[in-house]
Amino acid sequence: MLSVIGTGYLGATHGACMAELGFDVIGIDTDATKITLLSQGELPFYEPGLDDLLRKHVASGKLRFSTNFADLAQADVHFICVGTPQRKDGNAADLTYVNAALEGSAEHAKPGSLIVGKSTVPVGTADGLSARLAEINPHVELAWNPEFLREGFAVEDTLRPNRLVVGVQSARAEEQLRDVYAALLKNEVPWISADLRTAELVKVAANSFLATKISFINAMAEICDAAGGDVTVLAKAIGYDPRIGNRFLQAGIGFGGGCLPKDIRAFMARAEELGADQALEFLRDIDSINLRARSRIIDVAAEYGDLKNKKVLVLGAAFKPDSDDVRDSPALDIAYGISQRGARVVVNDPKAMAPAAKRFPDLEFTDDLLAGAQDAHLILHLTEWKEYRALTPADFAKVVANKVIIDGRNALDGNAWRDAGFIYRAPGRPTLTPKK
């Protein structure tokens, strides 16, 4: 039997997937409303494929949920899957939930069981938790097993991961984790065993590297705009080099969501604490370039006239497609920035309008794209949903007041929009104008 402490995005996914692997799983959370919803087989967020998995294993009884830590007493392995949000007084990670999860699980864990952290934490956190665990329950050991989930692909990434990383303090702890993941290891998933600190660092290092690639290509897009180059061709050319690869080289409005931005900033805070000054400056530059990619889109929008009292249609609210996550969403950040210039901003998103409206109640939201485009001064494409790539530009040409579309994701067919009479702009690419 396994337990999962924290039933948010990570915990609900991990619990359902462990049940899929054959384990009996108990999910623990202090949020009674969330527990009630999950116990009914309903998710409080959108993630493709997870709802079916959840309903399946709740119905079978293999996956249960509770607000009582005592209910995890019979589990052999306990996974800490709580959030580590950015602290309100700075960039550092708030470890309140991690500490509480450790305390609650340690109090009830049976001798010989293993507590495993999956939450993303600053390096050195596990050392402190291990010391506290020894005080509460010296017969239980701590390990670390960072998650590498991509929103929109969380089930796939859990059941078919590209690697499994574990930070352990004993051969016994490693063997317990090998037993948990035995079904995955049969498929020759790479297994990396490390010390606690290295395991903690692997996650933030991986996120920082991905963020670096995104910020790099956005810096190149800015140079292409200044020099008259085409960043999409540049990215394709350098991506053929196997040392570089073509993933995460799509210039646009940068990264967002609940992981990359806050993890980069928490890493910055920890680097400063450790006195790693060059690493700190490097991470600061990554964050700065990313934020600059957002403000540049607002500047481009302003090139097409005073935005005051103009209607602007924004395509996308989620930070990425196949998700309803609007945390640190570049799309919403830009939409709000445009509204601060006096524009009337109307937002559409296939899945994220409810959470977006809750976060930005002053923006308008619509399910009807053509109605949203009626008399629009600009259209901004800011989240790369497949639904937006399937739009017919000619339909929008009939209703807008000004035929200009800014493709913040470099994902639309610019020629199709140009042929419909639109000026097509995208970061790092030459402007396409209608043929005369």
C-alpha positions in Angstrom: 0.0 0.0 0.0 1.1 3.5 -0.8 0.1 6.9 0.5 0.2 10.3 -1.3 0.3 13.4 0.9 -1.1 16.3 -1.0 -3.7 15.7 -3.7 -3.2 18.7 -6.0 -1.9 18.4 -9.6 1.2 16.2 -8.6 -0.4 14.2 -5.9 -3.7 13.3 -7.7 -1.7 12.3 -10.8 0.8 10.2 -8.8 -1.9 8.5 -6.8 -4.0 7.6 -9.8 -1.0 6.3 -11.7 0.3 4.2 -8.8 -3.2 2.7 -8.6 -2.9 2.0 -12.3 0.3 0.1 -11.6 -1.6 -2.1 -9.2 -1.1 -0.5 -5.8 -3.7 0.3 -3.2 -3.3 4.1 -2.7 -4.6 6.5 0.0 -4.4 10.2 -0.8 -4.2 12.6 2.2 -5.1 16.3 2.1 -6.2 18.9 4.6 -8.6 20.4 2.1 -11.9 18.7 2.8 -13.6 20.1 -0.3 -10.9 18.7 -2.5 -11.0 15.3 -0.8 -14.8 15.1 -1.3 -14.5 16.0 -5.0 -11.7 13.4 -5.6 -13.6 10.8 -3.7 -16.5 11.2 -6.1 -14.0 10.7 -9.0 -13.9 14.3 -10.0 -10.8 16.4 -10.7 -10.6 20.1 -9.5 -8.4 20.8 -12.5 -8.0 19.8 -16.2 -5.4 17.2 -17.2 -5.9 15.0 -20.3 -6.6 11.4 -19.5 -6.3 11.8 -15.7 -10.1 12.0 -15.1 -10.7 8.6 -16.6 -7.9 7.1 -14.5 -9.2 8.7 -11.4 -12.8 7.5 -11.9 -11.6 4.0 -12.7 -9.6 3.5 -9.6 -11.9 5.3 -7.2 -14.7 3.0 -8.4 -12.5 -0.1 -8.0 -11.6 0.9 -4.5 -7.9 0.9 -5.2 -7.7 4.7 -4.8 -9.1 6.4 -1.7 -8.9 9.8 -0.2 -9.0 11.1 3.4 -8.2 14.2 5.5 -6.9 12.0 8.4 -3.2 11.3 8.5 -3.9 8.3 10.6 -5.3 6.6 7.5 -1.9 6.2 6.0 -0.6 4.1 8.9 -0.6 0.8 6.9 1.2 2.2 3.9 4.7 1.0 3.1 5.8 4.1 1.2 4.6 7.6 1.6 5.0 10.2 -1.2 5.1 13.9 -0.3 3.5 15.7 -3.2 2.5 19.1 -1.7 3.2 22.5 -3.3 6.2 24.7 -2.7 4.9 28.2 -3.8 7.0 31.3 -3.9 7.1 33.1 -0.6 5.2 36.4 -0.5 8.2 38.2 1.0 10.7 37.1 -1.7 11.8 34.5 -4.3 12.5 31.7 -1.9 10.3 28.6 -1.8 7.7 28.4 1.0 8.2 25.0 2.7 5.3 25.3 5.0 3.3 22.5 3.3 6.4 20.2 3.0 7.2 20.6 6.7 3.6 19.9 7.6 3.4 16.8 5.3 6.6 15.4 6.9 5.3 16.0 10.4 1.9 14.4 9.7 3.2 11.4 7.9 6.1 10.7 10.3 3.7 10.7 13.3 1.7 7.8 11.8 4.1 5.9 9.6 4.8 2.4 10.6 8.4 1.2 11.4 10.4 0.3 8.3 8.3 2.4 5.9 9.8 5.1 3.7 8.8 8.7 3.3 9.6 10.0 -0.2 9.7 13.6 -1.2 8.5 14.4 -4.7 7.9 18.2 -4.2 10.4 20.6 -5.8 12.5 22.0 -2.9 15.7 24.0 -2.5 18.9 21.9 -2.1 19.5 21.0 1.5 15.8 20.7 2.4 15.9 17.0 2.7 18.8 17.1 5.2 16.7 19.2 7.6 13.6 17.0 7.1 15.7 13.9 7.8 16.9 15.4 11.1 13.3 16.2 12.0 12.1 12.7 11.0 14.7 11.1 13.3 13.3 13.1 16.2 9.6 12.1 15.5 10.0 8.6 14.2 13.6 7.2 14.0 12.3 3.9 12.5 11.3 5.6 9.2 13.7 6.8 6.5 13.5 9.7 4.1 14.3 9.6 0.3 13.8 12.0 -2.6 12.2 11.2 -5.9 11.8 14.4 -8.0 8.9 14.6 -10.5 9.4 15.7 -14.1 5.8 16.1 -15.2 4.7 18.2 -18.2 1.3 19.6 -17.9 -0.9 18.1 -20.6 1.2 14.9 -20.5 1.3 14.1 -16.8 -0.2 10.6 -17.0 2.2 9.7 -19.8 5.2 11.1 -17.9 4.3 9.1 -14.8 3.6 5.8 -16.4 6.3 6.0 -19.2 8.9 8.4 -17.7 12.2 9.1 -19.6 14.1 8.5 -16.3 13.6 7.9 -12.6 15.8 9.7 -10.2 16.0 8.8 -6.5 18.0 10.3 -3.7 18.6 7.7 -1.0 20.5 7.2 2.2 20.6 3.4 2.2 20.5 0.4 0.0 17.2 -0.6 1.7 15.6 2.6 0.7 16.7 2.2 -2.9 15.3 -1.3 -2.9 11.9 -0.1 -1.6 11.7 2.4 -4.4 12.8 -0.2 -7.0 9.9 -2.3 -5.8 7.4 0.6 -6.3 8.6 1.2 -9.8 9.3 -2.4 -10.8 6.7 -2.4 -13.6 8.4 0.7 -15.1 11.9 -0.7 -14.8 10.9 -3.7 -16.8 10.6 -1.3 -19.7 14.3 -0.3 -19.2 13.5 3.2 -17.9 16.9 4.7 -16.8 17.4 4.6 -13.1 19.6 7.2 -11.4 20.5 6.7 -7.8 22.0 9.7 -6.0 22.4 11.3 -2.6 19.6 13.5 -1.3 21.2 16.9 -2.3 21.9 15.8 -5.9 18.4 14.4 -6.3 17.0 17.8 -5.2 19.3 19.6 -7.6 18.4 17.5 -10.6 14.8 18.9 -10.8 15.7 22.5 -10.5 18.7 22.1 -12.8 16.5 20.4 -15.4 13.9 23.2 -15.2 16.7 25.9 -15.4 18.2 24.3 -18.5 14.8 24.2 -20.2 14.2 27.8 -19.2 17.6 28.8 -20.5 16.8 27.4 -24.0 13.5 29.3 -24.1 15.1 32.5 -23.0 18.0 32.0 -25.4 15.8 31.7 -28.4 13.7 34.7 -27.3 16.9 36.7 -27.1 17.8 35.5 -30.6 14.3 36.6 -31.7 14.9 40.1 -30.4 18.2 40.2 -32.4 16.4 38.9 -35.5 13.8 41.6 -35.2 16.5 44.2 -35.0 18.6 42.7 -37.8 15.9 41.5 -40.2 16.4 37.8 -39.7 14.0 34.9 -39.2 14.2 33.2 -35.9 12.2 30.2 -37.0 14.8 29.4 -39.7 17.6 30.1 -37.2 16.1 27.7 -34.7 15.6 25.0 -37.2 19.2 25.3 -38.4 20.8 25.1 -35.0 18.4 22.4 -33.8 19.9 19.9 -36.2 23.0 20.0 -34.1 22.5 17.0 -31.8 24.3 18.9 -29.0 21.6 21.5 -29.2 18.4 19.7 -30.3 15.2 21.4 -31.5 13.1 21.1 -28.4 12.3 24.3 -26.5 13.6 26.5 -29.3 10.3 28.1 -30.4 10.5 31.8 -29.9 7.5 33.6 -28.5 6.2 35.1 -25.3 8.2 32.8 -23.0 7.5 30.3 -20.2 5.0 30.5 -17.4 3.0 28.1 -15.2 3.3 26.9 -11.7 6.8 25.4 -12.1 9.4 27.1 -14.3 9.1 30.7 -13.1 8.8 30.0 -9.3 11.5 27.2 -9.5 13.9 29.6 -11.3 13.3 32.2 -8.6 13.6 29.8 -5.7 16.9 28.5 -7.3 18.1 32.2 -7.5 17.3 32.6 -3.8 19.1 29.4 -2.8 22.1 30.3 -5.0 22.3 33.7 -3.2 22.2 31.9 0.2 25.0 29.6 -0.9 27.1 32.5 -2.3 27.1 31.1 -5.8 27.1 34.6 -7.3 27.7 33.7 -11.0 24.9 31.2 -11.0 22.7 33.8 -9.4 23.4 36.4 -12.1 22.9 33.7 -14.8 19.5 32.7 -13.4 18.5 36.4 -13.1 19.2 37.0 -16.8 17.1 34.0 -17.8 14.2 35.3 -15.7 14.6 38.9 -17.1 14.7 37.8 -20.7 11.6 35.7 -20.2 9.7 38.7 -18.7 11.0 40.9 -21.5 9.4 38.6 -24.1 6.0 39.4 -22.7 6.5 43.2 -22.6 7.8 43.2 -26.2 4.4 41.8 -27.4 2.7 44.7 -25.7 5.1 47.1 -27.3 4.4 45.6 -30.7 0.7 45.9 -30.2 1.1 49.6 -29.4 2.8 50.1 -32.8 -0.6 49.7 -34.4 -2.0 52.8 -32.8 -3.2 54.1 -29.4 -4.8 51.1 -27.6 -7.1 53.3 -25.5 -10.8 52.3 -25.9 -9.8 49.8 -28.7 -11.1 46.2 -28.6 -8.4 43.5 -28.5 -9.2 39.8 -28.9 -6.8 37.5 -27.0 -6.6 33.9 -28.1 -5.5 31.9 -25.0 -5.4 32.3 -21.2 -3.7 29.1 -20.0 0.1 29.2 -19.8 0.2 26.3 -22.3 -2.2 24.2 -24.3 -4.0 21.1 -22.9 -4.1 22.7 -19.4 -6.4 25.0 -17.5 -3.4 26.3 -15.4 -3.2 30.1 -15.4 -0.5 30.5 -12.8 2.1 33.0 -14.1 0.5 32.8 -17.5 2.3 34.9 -20.1 -1.0 35.2 -22.1 -2.9 36.7 -19.1 0.0 38.8 -18.2 0.0 40.3 -21.7 -3.8 40.6 -21.7 -3.7 42.5 -18.5 -0.9 44.7 -19.7 -2.9 45.6 -22.8 -5.9 46.4 -20.7 -3.7 48.7 -18.6 -3.1 50.7 -21.8 -6.8 51.4 -21.9 -7.9 48.7 -24.3 -11.1 46.6 -23.9 -9.6 43.1 -23.8 -11.7 40.0 -24.7 -10.2 36.6 -23.9 -11.0 33.1 -25.2 -9.6 29.8 -24.0 -10.9 26.2 -24.6 -10.3 25.2 -20.9 -9.0 28.0 -18.8 -11.6 30.8 -18.8 -13.1 30.0 -15.4 -9.7 30.2 -13.5 -8.7 33.2 -15.7 -11.8 35.1 -14.9 -11.3 34.4 -11.2 -7.8 35.8 -11.4 -8.6 38.7 -13.7 -12.2 39.7 -13.2 -11.8 43.0 -15.0 -11.1 41.3 -18.3 -13.9 40.1 -20.6 -14.3 36.4 -21.6 -16.1 34.9 -24.5 -16.9 31.4 -25.9 -17.8 33.0 -29.3 -14.6 33.8 -31.1 -16.3 35.6 -34.0 -18.3 37.8 -31.6 -15.1 38.5 -29.7 -13.5 39.5 -32.9 -16.3 41.8 -33.9 -14.8 45.3 -34.4 -11.5 44.2 -32.9 -8.5 46.5 -33.4 -6.0 43.6 -32.9 -6.0 39.8 -32.5 -3.3 38.4 -30.2 -2.5 34.6 -30.3 -1.0 33.8 -27.0 -1.6 30.1 -26.1 -0.9 27.4 -28.7 -4.1 25.5 -28.7 -4.8 23.3 -31.7 -8.2 25.0 -32.0 -6.6 28.3 -32.9 -4.4 26.7 -35.6 -7.6 25.4 -37.2 -9.3 28.8 -37.4 -10.3 30.2 -40.8 -8.7 33.6 -41.2 -11.3 34.7 -43.8 -14.1 34.4 -41.2 -12.3 36.9 -39.0 -11.5 39.3 -41.8 -15.2 39.9 -42.3 -15.8 41.1 -38.7 -12.6 42.9 -37.4 -12.1 46.6 -37.6 -8.4 46.3 -38.2 -6.8 43.3 -39.9 -3.7 42.8 -37.7 -2.8 39.5 -35.9 0.2 39.2 -33.6 1.2 35.5 -33.2 3.0 35.5 -29.9 3.6 31.7 -30.2 4.9 31.6 -33.8 2.5 28.8 -34.3 -0.1 30.0 -36.9 0.0 29.8 -40.7 1.1 33.4 -41.3 0.6 33.0 -45.1 -3.0 32.0 -44.6 -3.7 35.1 -42.4 -1.9 37.3 -44.9 -3.9 35.9 -47.8 -7.1 36.8 -45.8 -5.9 40.4 -45.8 -4.2 40.5 -42.3 -0.8 42.0 -41.3 0.9 39.0 -39.6 3.5 39.7 -36.9 5.4 37.1 -34.8 8.5 37.5 -32.6 11.7 37.3 -34.5 10.2 37.0 -38.0 9.7 39.5 -40.9 6.3 41.0 -41.0 3.9 39.5 -43.5 1.6 42.1 -45.3 -1.3 41.5 -47.7 -0.3 41.2 -51.3 -1.5 44.1 -53.5 
